[in-house]
Amino acid sequence: MTNNQFQEIGFLSRSKGLKGVVKASFEVFFLDALEQGFTFKHVFLFKKGTYLPYFIERINWKARPTEVKFEEIKDRNEAATVENQKMFVRLKDIEPFLSNEEEEEEGWNGLIDYQMLDAANDVVLGKIKDIMELPQHELAEVEMQGGKELLFPLHEEFIVEIDEEKKTIKVDVPDGLLDL
């Protein structure tokens, strides 16, 4: 199998104890895939020029870092042979659980040029000109009629509907926001 048939999911760092347990860290996207229902019984390690399967006996997700026990590894010496190794799964197995990175990267920026409407009365507030990314949340920079600018918080509790076909976003306007 070739490299493009596998997806890196994490890293085995060092062994722990005498029974062959290895400390591991996992990529965030892989943890997200697990939450979406992805299951796995083995991982692949790239050793001696090929991807070799290692079957999982158990994983302790509560340990920090996570601890993995493989069926093939019986003691500390065998665990030392997989230290500092990247872990992989078959791409075809995890692909359905991977988000579309292009859509994810676009995020709220996909709303630029949408008309923002007040959901209470369907009145056009203005056109979204830009998205400002702040550490806590994102703000839509809305150009209102008359040239006035509105910074609207893009938070799920305020968004009523996004219509991609009409390029509109209906929002519940927080009290007092338009008075600023």
Order of alpha helices (4+ residues) and beta strands (2+ residues): beta-beta-alpha-beta-beta-beta-alpha-beta-alpha-alpha-beta-beta-beta-beta-beta-beta
